[in-house]
Amino acid sequence: MSTVPASSATPPPAPEPVQPTKLPADEGHGAQMPSSGWMKYMTPILVLLLAVAILVTITRNWNAWEGGHVEQVTDDAYVRGDLTPLSTKVAGIVQSVLVSDYQQVHKGELLVQLEDSDYQAQVEQASAAVEAAKAAIDNNLRQRELQDARIQRALAGIDQAKAQIAAAQAGKEAVQAELVRARSERMRQEGLYQTHSTTQQRLEQAVADEERLTAQLASREADLEQARTLLRSNELAAEAERRQKIVLQSQEMQLLADERARAANLVVAQVNLGYTKISAPGDGSVGERQVRPGQLVSPGTQVIPFVDRTRWVQANYKETQLTNVKVGDAAEIRIDKYPGKVIHGRVIEIAPASGSQFALLPPDNATGNFTKVVQRIPVKIALDDTELARSLQPGLSVTATVRTRH
């Protein structure tokens, strides 16, 4: 048996692993792995930047972009008209209601009649008071005419007294001259009688003439004094009559004022009588009747609403839309009642303040908590087709488009 050598008994060594050959494509793929991770974040970043750009555009340029449109559209618009609730001015009982609900009426047409017997009596009473005041004025005029006659009579008495004074004065002077002559004759007769150159009879005659003329002089002085007294009496009477005339003249002013007051009361009574008739203030239509015959109404009671025939559109535009809107701009109106129909009009008025300022309680933004809200400005639009406008009911919904001229 042969012996095998040790070297041949050892197992052969394992073969070395073959290393894979790196291709160029594999090298390129390994180089793009980092860039693939960067692209994963690129899309959200771009979306975020786009959102920021849109937000900035909206917040900073949205108002200018919206206000720069040639056509400004709003659906916050309605047909408007003058709606007047007709009320009573005086108290009374409704006698008759002469219209039905929603009836067409004309200006001055009687709508509601109140019982007017009480007010008619007040008119007659006030009219009688005016007539009495006029009669008092006429009576005052007659009294003043009578007073003028009395003044003239007193003035005539003054003239007569002056004439009597002149006559008495002349008579007195004549008697005084005769008395001076008679006294001289007496003294001469007494001297002749002492020398027995005249008779006793001639002396007695001279004495009698002196005494007679002395008595006549006293009588003429009494007549003169009486004439002077009569003159003073007539002067006082004339002054009294003048003062009485002044009193009557002042009474005339009072009577005239009283007549005007009573005439004013008559006007008030006539006006109150007119208030018993409630008429249409213009051409239009009425709403639903709110009173019935026999009903007692008080001042301020609403009897029936009146809607005037004039119509317009009130469009409440946002303040950002009114950048270029002006009075006179053309407008197109689309009313929900007439779908598909376009009605033309024009802007005739723009409100001087926002609608919130005309509210019963205007907002106060000075309290600290503030949230900006875009305000609405009423814009009044007149319709070109007046006949169609009159057929519209106030309150209809409208879409208004204003074409700005810029």
Contacts in CASP RR format, 6 or more apart in sequence:
PFRMAT RR
TARGET T0000
AUTHOR 0000-0000-0000
METHOD contacts of the structure
MODEL  1
MSTVPASSATPPPAPEPVQPTKLPADEGHGAQMPSSGWMKYMTPILVLLL
AVAILVTITRNWNAWEGGHVEQVTDDAYVRGDLTPLSTKVAGIVQSVLVS
DYQQVHKGELLVQLEDSDYQAQVEQASAAVEAAKAAIDNNLRQRELQDAR
IQRALAGIDQAKAQIAAAQAGKEAVQAELVRARSERMRQEGLYQTHSTTQ
QRLEQAVADEERLTAQLASREADLEQARTLLRSNELAAEAERRQKIVLQS
QEMQLLADERARAANLVVAQVNLGYTKISAPGDGSVGERQVRPGQLVSPG
TQVIPFVDRTRWVQANYKETQLTNVKVGDAAEIRIDKYPGKVIHGRVIEI
APASGSQFALLPPDNATGNFTKVVQRIPVKIALDDTELARSLQPGLSVTA
TVRTRH
62 320 0 8 1.000
63 320 0 8 1.000
64 323 0 8 1.000
66 318 0 8 1.000
66 320 0 8 1.000
66 321 0 8 1.000
67 320 0 8 1.000
67 321 0 8 1.000
67 322 0 8 1.000
67 323 0 8 1.000
67 324 0 8 1.000
68 323 0 8 1.000
68 324 0 8 1.000
68 404 0 8 1.000
68 406 0 8 1.000
69 321 0 8 1.000
69 404 0 8 1.000
70 403 0 8 1.000
70 404 0 8 1.000
70 406 0 8 1.000
71 401 0 8 1.000
71 402 0 8 1.000
71 403 0 8 1.000
71 404 0 8 1.000
72 317 0 8 1.000
72 321 0 8 1.000
72 322 0 8 1.000
72 325 0 8 1.000
72 401 0 8 1.000
72 402 0 8 1.000
72 404 0 8 1.000
73 399 0 8 1.000
73 400 0 8 1.000
73 401 0 8 1.000
74 315 0 8 1.000
74 316 0 8 1.000
74 317 0 8 1.000
74 318 0 8 1.000
74 321 0 8 1.000
74 399 0 8 1.000
74 400 0 8 1.000
75 397 0 8 1.000
75 398 0 8 1.000
75 399 0 8 1.000
75 400 0 8 1.000
76 315 0 8 1.000
76 316 0 8 1.000
76 317 0 8 1.000
76 376 0 8 1.000
77 313 0 8 1.000
77 314 0 8 1.000
77 315 0 8 1.000
77 316 0 8 1.000
77 333 0 8 1.000
77 381 0 8 1.000
77 397 0 8 1.000
77 398 0 8 1.000
77 399 0 8 1.000
77 400 0 8 1.000
78 313 0 8 1.000
78 314 0 8 1.000
78 394 0 8 1.000
78 395 0 8 1.000
78 396 0 8 1.000
78 397 0 8 1.000
78 398 0 8 1.000
79 311 0 8 1.000
79 312 0 8 1.000
79 313 0 8 1.000
79 335 0 8 1.000
79 392 0 8 1.000
79 393 0 8 1.000
79 394 0 8 1.000
79 395 0 8 1.000
79 396 0 8 1.000
79 398 0 8 1.000
80 311 0 8 1.000
80 312 0 8 1.000
80 313 0 8 1.000
80 314 0 8 1.000
80 394 0 8 1.000
80 395 0 8 1.000
81 307 0 8 1.000
81 308 0 8 1.000
81 310 0 8 1.000
81 311 0 8 1.000
81 312 0 8 1.000
81 394 0 8 1.000
82 307 0 8 1.000
82 308 0 8 1.000
82 310 0 8 1.000
83 305 0 8 1.000
83 306 0 8 1.000
83 307 0 8 1.000
83 308 0 8 1.000
83 394 0 8 1.000
84 281 0 8 1.000
84 305 0 8 1.000
84 306 0 8 1.000
84 307 0 8 1.000
84 308 0 8 1.000
85 302 0 8 1.000
85 305 0 8 1.000
85 306 0 8 1.000
86 111 0 8 1.000
86 112 0 8 1.000
86 278 0 8 1.000
86 281 0 8 1.000
86 302 0 8 1.000
86 303 0 8 1.000
86 304 0 8 1.000
86 305 0 8 1.000
86 306 0 8 1.000
87 299 0 8 1.000
87 300 0 8 1.000
87 301 0 8 1.000
87 302 0 8 1.000
87 303 0 8 1.000
88 114 0 8 1.000
88 275 0 8 1.000
88 278 0 8 1.000
88 297 0 8 1.000
88 298 0 8 1.000
88 299 0 8 1.000
88 300 0 8 1.000
88 301 0 8 1.000
88 303 0 8 1.000
89 272 0 8 1.000
89 275 0 8 1.000
89 299 0 8 1.000
89 300 0 8 1.000
90 114 0 8 1.000
90 119 0 8 1.000
90 272 0 8 1.000
90 275 0 8 1.000
90 276 0 8 1.000
90 299 0 8 1.000
91 296 0 8 1.000
91 297 0 8 1.000
91 298 0 8 1.000
91 299 0 8 1.000
92 114 0 8 1.000
92 115 0 8 1.000
92 118 0 8 1.000
92 276 0 8 1.000
92 296 0 8 1.000
92 297 0 8 1.000
92 298 0 8 1.000
93 114 0 8 1.000
93 115 0 8 1.000
93 294 0 8 1.000
93 295 0 8 1.000
93 296 0 8 1.000
93 297 0 8 1.000
94 112 0 8 1.000
94 113 0 8 1.000
94 114 0 8 1.000
94 115 0 8 1.000
94 291 0 8 1.000
94 292 0 8 1.000
94 293 0 8 1.000
94 294 0 8 1.000
94 295 0 8 1.000
94 296 0 8 1.000
94 297 0 8 1.000
94 303 0 8 1.000
95 113 0 8 1.000
95 114 0 8 1.000
95 115 0 8 1.000
95 116 0 8 1.000
95 293 0 8 1.000
95 294 0 8 1.000
96 112 0 8 1.000
96 113 0 8 1.000
96 293 0 8 1.000
97 111 0 8 1.000
97 112 0 8 1.000
97 113 0 8 1.000
97 289 0 8 1.000
97 291 0 8 1.000
97 292 0 8 1.000
97 293 0 8 1.000
97 303 0 8 1.000
97 304 0 8 1.000
98 110 0 8 1.000
98 111 0 8 1.000
98 112 0 8 1.000
98 113 0 8 1.000
99 105 0 8 1.000
99 109 0 8 1.000
99 111 0 8 1.000
99 286 0 8 1.000
99 289 0 8 1.000
99 304 0 8 1.000
100 289 0 8 1.000
101 286 0 8 1.000
101 287 0 8 1.000
101 288 0 8 1.000
101 289 0 8 1.000
102 285 0 8 1.000
102 286 0 8 1.000
102 287 0 8 1.000
102 288 0 8 1.000
103 285 0 8 1.000
103 286 0 8 1.000
104 284 0 8 1.000
104 285 0 8 1.000
105 111 0 8 1.000
105 280 0 8 1.000
105 282 0 8 1.000
105 283 0 8 1.000
105 284 0 8 1.000
105 285 0 8 1.000
105 286 0 8 1.000
105 306 0 8 1.000
106 280 0 8 1.000
106 282 0 8 1.000
106 283 0 8 1.000
106 284 0 8 1.000
107 280 0 8 1.000
107 281 0 8 1.000
107 282 0 8 1.000
107 283 0 8 1.000
108 279 0 8 1.000
108 280 0 8 1.000
108 281 0 8 1.000
108 282 0 8 1.000
109 279 0 8 1.000
109 280 0 8 1.000
110 277 0 8 1.000
110 278 0 8 1.000
110 279 0 8 1.000
111 278 0 8 1.000
111 279 0 8 1.000
111 280 0 8 1.000
111 286 0 8 1.000
111 303 0 8 1.000
111 304 0 8 1.000
112 277 0 8 1.000
112 278 0 8 1.000
112 291 0 8 1.000
112 303 0 8 1.000
112 304 0 8 1.000
113 276 0 8 1.000
113 277 0 8 1.000
113 278 0 8 1.000
114 275 0 8 1.000
114 276 0 8 1.000
114 277 0 8 1.000
114 278 0 8 1.000
114 297 0 8 1.000
115 276 0 8 1.000
116 273 0 8 1.000
116 274 0 8 1.000
116 276 0 8 1.000
116 277 0 8 1.000
119 269 0 8 1.000
119 272 0 8 1.000
119 273 0 8 1.000
119 274 0 8 1.000
119 275 0 8 1.000
119 276 0 8 1.000
120 273 0 8 1.000
122 269 0 8 1.000
122 272 0 8 1.000
122 273 0 8 1.000
123 266 0 8 1.000
123 269 0 8 1.000
123 270 0 8 1.000
123 273 0 8 1.000
125 269 0 8 1.000
126 262 0 8 1.000
126 265 0 8 1.000
126 266 0 8 1.000
126 268 0 8 1.000
126 269 0 8 1.000
126 270 0 8 1.000
127 266 0 8 1.000
129 262 0 8 1.000
129 265 0 8 1.000
129 266 0 8 1.000
130 259 0 8 1.000
130 262 0 8 1.000
130 263 0 8 1.000
130 266 0 8 1.000
132 262 0 8 1.000
133 255 0 8 1.000
133 258 0 8 1.000
133 259 0 8 1.000
133 262 0 8 1.000
133 263 0 8 1.000
134 259 0 8 1.000
136 255 0 8 1.000
136 258 0 8 1.000
136 259 0 8 1.000
137 252 0 8 1.000
137 255 0 8 1.000
137 256 0 8 1.000
137 259 0 8 1.000
140 248 0 8 1.000
140 251 0 8 1.000
140 252 0 8 1.000
140 255 0 8 1.000
141 252 0 8 1.000
143 248 0 8 1.000
144 245 0 8 1.000
144 248 0 8 1.000
144 249 0 8 1.000
144 252 0 8 1.000
147 241 0 8 1.000
147 244 0 8 1.000
147 245 0 8 1.000
147 248 0 8 1.000
148 245 0 8 1.000
150 241 0 8 1.000
150 244 0 8 1.000
151 238 0 8 1.000
151 241 0 8 1.000
151 242 0 8 1.000
151 245 0 8 1.000
154 234 0 8 1.000
154 235 0 8 1.000
154 237 0 8 1.000
154 238 0 8 1.000
154 241 0 8 1.000
155 234 0 8 1.000
155 238 0 8 1.000
157 230 0 8 1.000
157 234 0 8 1.000
158 231 0 8 1.000
158 234 0 8 1.000
158 235 0 8 1.000
158 238 0 8 1.000
160 230 0 8 1.000
160 234 0 8 1.000
161 227 0 8 1.000
161 228 0 8 1.000
161 230 0 8 1.000
161 231 0 8 1.000
161 233 0 8 1.000
161 234 0 8 1.000
162 227 0 8 1.000
162 231 0 8 1.000
164 223 0 8 1.000
164 226 0 8 1.000
164 227 0 8 1.000
164 230 0 8 1.000
164 231 0 8 1.000
165 224 0 8 1.000
165 227 0 8 1.000
165 228 0 8 1.000
165 231 0 8 1.000
167 223 0 8 1.000
167 227 0 8 1.000
168 220 0 8 1.000
168 223 0 8 1.000
168 224 0 8 1.000
168 226 0 8 1.000
168 227 0 8 1.000
169 224 0 8 1.000
171 220 0 8 1.000
172 217 0 8 1.000
172 220 0 8 1.000
172 221 0 8 1.000
172 223 0 8 1.000
172 224 0 8 1.000
175 213 0 8 1.000
175 216 0 8 1.000
175 217 0 8 1.000
175 220 0 8 1.000
176 217 0 8 1.000
178 213 0 8 1.000
178 216 0 8 1.000
179 210 0 8 1.000
179 213 0 8 1.000
179 214 0 8 1.000
179 216 0 8 1.000
179 217 0 8 1.000
182 206 0 8 1.000
182 209 0 8 1.000
182 210 0 8 1.000
182 212 0 8 1.000
182 213 0 8 1.000
183 210 0 8 1.000
185 206 0 8 1.000
185 209 0 8 1.000
185 210 0 8 1.000
186 203 0 8 1.000
186 206 0 8 1.000
186 207 0 8 1.000
186 209 0 8 1.000
186 210 0 8 1.000
188 206 0 8 1.000
189 198 0 8 1.000
189 202 0 8 1.000
189 203 0 8 1.000
189 205 0 8 1.000
189 206 0 8 1.000
189 207 0 8 1.000
190 203 0 8 1.000
190 206 0 8 1.000
191 197 0 8 1.000
192 198 0 8 1.000
192 202 0 8 1.000
192 203 0 8 1.000
193 199 0 8 1.000
193 200 0 8 1.000
193 202 0 8 1.000
193 203 0 8 1.000
278 303 0 8 1.000
278 304 0 8 1.000
280 286 0 8 1.000
280 306 0 8 1.000
281 306 0 8 1.000
281 308 0 8 1.000
282 306 0 8 1.000
282 308 0 8 1.000
282 309 0 8 1.000
283 308 0 8 1.000
283 309 0 8 1.000
284 306 0 8 1.000
284 307 0 8 1.000
284 308 0 8 1.000
284 309 0 8 1.000
285 306 0 8 1.000
285 307 0 8 1.000
285 309 0 8 1.000
286 304 0 8 1.000
286 305 0 8 1.000
286 306 0 8 1.000
286 307 0 8 1.000
287 304 0 8 1.000
287 305 0 8 1.000
287 306 0 8 1.000
287 307 0 8 1.000
288 304 0 8 1.000
288 305 0 8 1.000
289 303 0 8 1.000
289 304 0 8 1.000
290 302 0 8 1.000
290 303 0 8 1.000
290 304 0 8 1.000
291 297 0 8 1.000
291 301 0 8 1.000
291 303 0 8 1.000
291 304 0 8 1.000
297 303 0 8 1.000
307 394 0 8 1.000
309 390 0 8 1.000
310 389 0 8 1.000
310 390 0 8 1.000
311 383 0 8 1.000
311 389 0 8 1.000
311 390 0 8 1.000
311 392 0 8 1.000
311 394 0 8 1.000
312 348 0 8 1.000
312 380 0 8 1.000
312 381 0 8 1.000
312 382 0 8 1.000
312 383 0 8 1.000
312 389 0 8 1.000
313 331 0 8 1.000
313 333 0 8 1.000
313 380 0 8 1.000
313 381 0 8 1.000
313 382 0 8 1.000
313 383 0 8 1.000
313 398 0 8 1.000
313 400 0 8 1.000
314 378 0 8 1.000
314 379 0 8 1.000
314 380 0 8 1.000
314 381 0 8 1.000
315 331 0 8 1.000
315 378 0 8 1.000
315 379 0 8 1.000
315 381 0 8 1.000
315 398 0 8 1.000
315 400 0 8 1.000
315 402 0 8 1.000
316 355 0 8 1.000
316 376 0 8 1.000
316 377 0 8 1.000
316 378 0 8 1.000
316 379 0 8 1.000
317 325 0 8 1.000
317 376 0 8 1.000
317 377 0 8 1.000
317 379 0 8 1.000
317 402 0 8 1.000
318 374 0 8 1.000
318 375 0 8 1.000
318 376 0 8 1.000
318 377 0 8 1.000
319 354 0 8 1.000
319 374 0 8 1.000
319 375 0 8 1.000
319 376 0 8 1.000
319 377 0 8 1.000
320 374 0 8 1.000
322 350 0 8 1.000
322 377 0 8 1.000
322 379 0 8 1.000
324 404 0 8 1.000
324 405 0 8 1.000
324 406 0 8 1.000
325 347 0 8 1.000
325 350 0 8 1.000
325 379 0 8 1.000
325 402 0 8 1.000
325 404 0 8 1.000
326 347 0 8 1.000
326 350 0 8 1.000
326 404 0 8 1.000
326 405 0 8 1.000
327 347 0 8 1.000
327 348 0 8 1.000
327 349 0 8 1.000
327 350 0 8 1.000
328 346 0 8 1.000
328 347 0 8 1.000
328 348 0 8 1.000
329 346 0 8 1.000
329 347 0 8 1.000
329 402 0 8 1.000
329 403 0 8 1.000
329 404 0 8 1.000
329 405 0 8 1.000
330 344 0 8 1.000
330 345 0 8 1.000
330 346 0 8 1.000
330 402 0 8 1.000
330 403 0 8 1.000
331 344 0 8 1.000
331 345 0 8 1.000
331 346 0 8 1.000
331 347 0 8 1.000
331 381 0 8 1.000
331 400 0 8 1.000
331 401 0 8 1.000
331 402 0 8 1.000
331 403 0 8 1.000
332 342 0 8 1.000
332 343 0 8 1.000
332 344 0 8 1.000
332 345 0 8 1.000
332 400 0 8 1.000
332 401 0 8 1.000
332 403 0 8 1.000
333 342 0 8 1.000
333 343 0 8 1.000
333 344 0 8 1.000
333 345 0 8 1.000
333 381 0 8 1.000
333 383 0 8 1.000
333 398 0 8 1.000
333 399 0 8 1.000
333 400 0 8 1.000
333 401 0 8 1.000
334 340 0 8 1.000
334 341 0 8 1.000
334 342 0 8 1.000
334 343 0 8 1.000
334 398 0 8 1.000
334 399 0 8 1.000
334 400 0 8 1.000
334 401 0 8 1.000
335 341 0 8 1.000
335 343 0 8 1.000
335 392 0 8 1.000
335 396 0 8 1.000
335 397 0 8 1.000
335 398 0 8 1.000
336 396 0 8 1.000
336 397 0 8 1.000
336 398 0 8 1.000
336 399 0 8 1.000
337 392 0 8 1.000
337 396 0 8 1.000
343 383 0 8 1.000
343 384 0 8 1.000
343 385 0 8 1.000
343 388 0 8 1.000
344 383 0 8 1.000
344 384 0 8 1.000
344 385 0 8 1.000
345 381 0 8 1.000
345 382 0 8 1.000
345 383 0 8 1.000
345 384 0 8 1.000
346 381 0 8 1.000
346 382 0 8 1.000
346 384 0 8 1.000
347 379 0 8 1.000
347 380 0 8 1.000
347 381 0 8 1.000
347 402 0 8 1.000
348 380 0 8 1.000
348 381 0 8 1.000
348 382 0 8 1.000
349 379 0 8 1.000
349 380 0 8 1.000
350 377 0 8 1.000
350 378 0 8 1.000
350 379 0 8 1.000
350 380 0 8 1.000
351 377 0 8 1.000
351 378 0 8 1.000
351 379 0 8 1.000
351 380 0 8 1.000
354 375 0 8 1.000
354 376 0 8 1.000
354 377 0 8 1.000
355 375 0 8 1.000
355 376 0 8 1.000
355 377 0 8 1.000
355 378 0 8 1.000
356 362 0 8 1.000
356 363 0 8 1.000
356 375 0 8 1.000
356 376 0 8 1.000
379 400 0 8 1.000
379 402 0 8 1.000
381 400 0 8 1.000
381 402 0 8 1.000
383 389 0 8 1.000
END
